[in-house]
Amino acid sequence: MLQKRLFLLLFSFINFSIQAQKIDENKEKWIFSVSLAKVNVLFGVEIKKNNNQQWEGFIDNQQEKVIFDRVVKTKDSLCLYIDLYDAALLCKYDNEMKLRGEWVRFGLKVPFKVPLTAEIPAYNHLETSKFNSTKDWAGRWEVTFDDNKQVIGEFKNVENNCFVGTFLTNSGDYRFLEGFCNQNTFYLFGFSGASAYLFIATKNSETGEITGEMHAGKSGYKKFTAKRNPEAKLLDPNKITYLKDGYKKLDFSFPNLENQKVNLSDKKFNNKVVIVQLLGSWCPNCLDEISYLSPWYQKNKKRGVEIIGLAYERNGEFEIAKSKVGKIKKRFDIQYELLIAGTTDKENANATLPMLNGVNAYPTTIFIDKKGKVRKIHTGFNGPATGKHYEDWQNDFNLFVDTLLNEK
């Protein structure tokens, strides 16, 4: 019943122009539905021919557009590749208005294939009134998952009867989520190619508290409860990760993408402010931070600041890890050092930086002053989907780096 209901209602929230349309020889817009264990995650896809008559396109993930690296379209198939995540949407045409296929993740130890369908959207005027957007959900919510993980939910209403939001955690945010709501229920979807989420929540009309479910990936599932709390807070991100007693500096030696060892004692970093980012090519929150750091570095590198990215990959073989990290280097035009530090395995990651109390989240950002002393460690990241929190992070980042640069 849930899947049927979602299909009937999906036309009320997609950002695309929701009007009956015919196949355009140069452009197609689709509503995709990825089938997780018990539910479907819905998202929009647009493809079109460019000036060279080559197909290109993107996933419309709320304010974010996830660009396809390749669009391969034939008479009987449509294959959409996201090289950054080693992912693809591989589809066959049932007819000119419907696709059927799989969401595939390559290079994982366990094969990852999830069924999907897609349809050309058509206007359904009978259903839009059932989920008219309401402001009853807007604001800040204190959320508790059934594993006692503390989370903050922030939601708002935007144009076109659309409901959007995200969940903030101590390690990062759930990025761009979009859906629909009425007075008692909401649905929020998110799909990036690397991840798929559906949050469903219902409100108790008497207490105002909500109960909900989170569906993630092939089989991820958690229950949660929430109550409205404008003052809800997470842990201080600058206190989660810290140097163990007796340590004041960071020390490491890892290979760059040319397999040359790099460490903080290298001449390149002498008397400079150094920002060390713990990251993974598989981590959307890390890529959100990189999308800020890469152009920031190009603009500020002449001021006496360097950035080093320490990559922790799922595969420990150097050539495979190098290939993955090389993709993000190319995609984001990264001009600072990227080093292969180890694997994501917690025991392995902790062993690479024994002076820390642990590698607690990706990304984690470490600020080092001109004398080589660690001055601050920021765990997690509030990305573009978090609005003001992302702006606050940028302001704090720049103010703190300016402070370090102004020191003698």
Residue pairs with C-beta under 8 A, 6 or more apart in sequence:
2 38
2 39
3 35
3 39
3 40
6 33
6 39
6 40
6 42
6 187
7 33
7 40
8 124
8 127
9 127
9 130
9 131
9 180
9 187
10 31
10 33
10 42
10 121
11 18
11 31
11 121
11 122
11 123
11 124
11 127
11 128
12 18
12 127
12 128
12 130
12 131
12 161
12 180
13 131
13 160
13 161
13 162
13 163
13 178
13 179
13 180
14 31
14 42
14 44
14 60
14 121
15 44
15 60
15 62
15 160
15 162
15 178
16 29
16 44
16 46
16 60
16 121
17 29
18 121
18 123
19 123
20 122
20 123
21 29
21 120
21 121
21 122
23 96
23 97
23 120
26 48
26 49
27 46
27 47
27 48
27 49
28 46
28 47
28 48
28 120
29 44
29 45
29 46
29 120
29 121
30 44
30 45
30 46
30 47
30 99
30 118
30 119
30 120
30 121
31 42
31 43
31 44
31 45
31 118
31 119
31 120
31 121
32 42
32 43
32 44
32 45
32 89
32 99
32 116
32 117
32 118
32 191
33 40
33 41
33 42
33 116
33 117
33 118
33 119
34 40
34 41
34 43
34 103
34 114
34 115
34 116
34 191
34 196
35 114
35 115
35 116
35 117
36 114
36 196
36 198
36 215
36 216
36 217
36 218
36 219
37 215
37 218
37 219
37 221
38 215
38 221
39 198
39 200
39 215
40 198
41 189
41 190
41 191
41 196
41 197
41 198
41 215
42 189
43 59
43 60
43 61
43 189
43 190
43 191
44 59
44 60
45 57
45 58
45 59
45 60
45 80
45 89
45 118
46 57
46 58
46 60
47 55
47 56
47 57
47 68
47 71
47 73
47 78
47 80
48 55
48 56
48 57
49 55
49 56
50 56
54 71
55 71
55 72
55 73
56 67
56 68
56 71
57 67
57 68
57 71
57 80
58 65
58 66
58 67
58 68
59 65
59 66
59 68
59 191
59 192
59 193
61 175
61 176
61 178
61 190
61 191
61 192
62 164
62 176
62 177
62 178
62 190
62 385
63 176
63 384
63 385
64 175
64 176
64 192
64 384
64 385
66 82
66 192
66 193
68 80
68 81
68 82
69 81
69 82
69 83
69 84
70 79
70 80
70 81
70 83
71 78
71 79
71 80
71 81
72 78
72 79
72 80
72 81
73 79
75 93
76 92
76 93
77 90
77 91
77 92
77 93
78 89
78 91
78 92
78 93
78 99
78 101
79 88
79 89
79 90
79 91
80 88
80 89
80 90
80 91
81 87
81 88
82 88
82 193
82 194
83 327
84 193
84 194
84 281
84 287
84 327
84 328
84 331
85 105
85 192
85 193
85 194
85 282
86 105
86 106
86 107
86 324
87 103
87 104
87 105
87 106
87 193
87 194
88 103
88 104
88 106
89 101
89 102
89 103
89 104
89 116
90 101
90 102
90 104
91 99
91 100
91 101
91 116
91 118
92 99
92 100
92 101
93 99
94 100
96 120
97 119
97 120
98 117
98 118
98 119
98 120
99 116
99 117
99 118
99 119
100 116
100 117
100 118
101 115
101 116
101 117
101 118
102 113
102 114
102 115
102 116
103 113
103 114
103 115
103 116
103 196
104 112
104 113
104 114
105 112
105 194
107 315
107 320
108 314
112 218
114 196
114 218
128 161
130 182
131 161
131 180
131 181
131 182
132 161
132 182
133 157
133 161
133 162
133 163
133 180
133 181
134 157
134 181
134 182
134 183
135 157
136 181
136 183
136 203
137 155
137 163
137 165
137 181
137 186
137 203
138 155
138 156
138 157
139 154
139 155
139 228
139 230
140 152
140 153
140 154
140 228
140 229
140 230
140 232
141 152
141 153
141 154
141 155
141 210
141 226
141 227
141 228
141 229
141 232
142 150
142 152
142 226
142 227
142 228
142 229
142 232
143 150
143 151
143 152
143 153
143 167
143 224
143 225
143 226
144 150
144 151
144 224
144 225
144 226
145 151
145 214
145 222
145 223
145 224
146 222
146 223
146 224
147 222
149 169
150 169
150 170
150 234
151 167
151 168
151 169
151 224
152 167
152 168
152 169
152 232
152 233
152 234
153 165
153 166
153 167
153 168
153 226
154 165
154 166
154 167
154 168
154 386
154 387
155 163
155 164
155 165
155 186
155 188
156 163
156 164
156 165
157 163
157 164
158 164
161 180
162 178
162 179
162 180
163 178
163 179
163 180
163 181
163 186
163 188
164 176
164 177
164 178
164 179
164 188
165 177
165 188
166 173
166 174
166 175
166 176
166 177
166 385
166 386
167 173
167 174
167 177
167 199
168 174
168 234
168 382
168 386
168 389
169 234
169 380
170 234
170 235
170 237
170 240
170 361
170 379
170 380
171 285
171 360
171 361
171 362
171 379
171 380
172 285
172 361
172 362
172 363
172 380
172 381
172 382
172 383
173 285
173 381
173 382
173 383
173 385
173 386
173 389
174 190
174 197
174 385
175 190
175 192
175 284
175 285
175 288
175 383
175 385
176 190
176 384
176 385
177 188
177 189
177 190
177 197
177 199
177 385
178 188
178 189
178 190
179 186
179 187
179 188
179 189
179 199
180 186
180 187
181 187
183 203
184 202
184 203
184 205
185 200
185 201
185 202
185 203
186 199
186 200
186 201
187 198
187 199
187 200
188 197
188 198
188 199
189 197
189 198
190 196
190 197
190 198
191 197
192 284
194 282
194 284
195 216
195 217
195 284
196 216
196 217
197 214
197 215
197 216
198 214
198 215
199 212
199 213
199 214
199 215
200 212
200 213
200 215
201 210
201 211
201 212
201 213
201 224
201 226
202 210
202 211
202 212
203 209
203 210
204 210
204 211
208 227
208 228
209 225
209 226
209 227
210 225
210 226
210 227
211 223
211 224
211 225
212 223
212 224
212 225
212 226
213 221
213 222
213 223
213 224
214 220
214 221
214 222
214 223
214 224
215 221
216 222
237 378
237 379
237 380
238 376
238 377
238 378
238 379
240 360
240 361
240 379
240 380
241 356
241 357
241 358
241 359
241 360
241 361
241 364
241 377
241 379
242 356
242 357
242 377
243 250
243 355
243 356
243 357
243 374
243 377
244 354
244 355
244 356
244 357
247 355
247 374
248 373
248 374
249 264
249 355
249 368
249 372
249 373
249 374
250 264
250 276
250 353
250 355
250 366
250 368
250 374
251 263
251 264
251 355
252 263
252 264
252 310
252 341
252 352
252 353
253 261
253 262
253 263
254 261
254 262
254 263
254 310
254 339
254 340
254 341
254 342
254 352
255 261
255 262
255 318
255 339
255 340
256 262
256 337
256 338
256 339
256 340
257 322
257 325
257 326
257 329
257 338
257 340
259 318
259 322
262 308
262 337
262 339
264 274
264 308
264 368
264 372
268 306
269 306
271 304
271 370
272 304
272 305
272 306
272 370
273 304
273 305
273 306
273 367
273 368
273 369
273 370
273 401
273 404
273 405
274 305
274 306
274 307
274 308
274 368
275 293
275 305
275 306
275 307
275 308
275 365
275 366
275 367
275 368
275 401
276 307
276 308
276 309
276 310
276 365
276 366
276 368
277 286
277 289
277 290
277 293
277 307
277 308
277 309
277 310
277 363
277 364
277 365
277 366
278 310
278 312
278 341
278 359
278 362
278 363
278 364
278 365
278 366
279 286
279 289
279 290
279 309
279 310
279 311
279 312
279 362
279 363
280 286
280 311
280 312
280 313
280 314
280 344
280 362
281 287
281 311
281 313
281 324
281 325
281 327
281 328
282 313
282 314
282 324
282 344
283 362
283 363
285 362
285 363
285 380
285 381
285 383
286 362
286 363
286 381
287 328
287 332
288 381
288 383
288 384
289 363
289 365
289 381
289 383
290 309
290 328
290 332
290 334
291 332
291 384
292 394
293 307
293 336
294 332
294 333
294 334
294 335
294 336
297 305
297 307
297 334
297 335
297 336
298 333
298 335
300 401
301 335
301 336
303 405
304 370
304 405
305 401
305 405
306 336
306 337
307 336
307 337
308 336
308 337
308 338
308 339
309 325
309 334
309 336
309 337
309 338
309 339
310 339
310 341
310 352
311 321
311 324
311 325
311 338
311 339
311 340
311 341
312 341
312 342
312 343
312 344
312 349
312 352
312 359
312 362
313 320
313 321
313 324
313 325
313 340
313 342
313 343
313 344
314 343
314 344
315 321
315 324
315 343
316 342
316 343
316 348
318 340
321 340
322 340
325 338
325 340
328 334
328 338
329 338
341 349
341 352
342 348
342 349
342 351
342 352
343 349
344 362
346 358
346 359
349 359
350 356
350 358
350 359
352 359
353 359
356 377
360 379
361 379
361 380
363 380
363 381
364 377
364 378
364 379
364 380
365 377
365 378
365 381
366 374
366 376
366 377
366 378
367 374
367 375
367 376
367 377
367 378
367 400
367 401
367 404
368 374
368 375
369 375
369 404
369 407
370 404
370 407
375 400
375 404
376 400
381 393
382 389
382 390
382 392
382 393
383 390
384 390
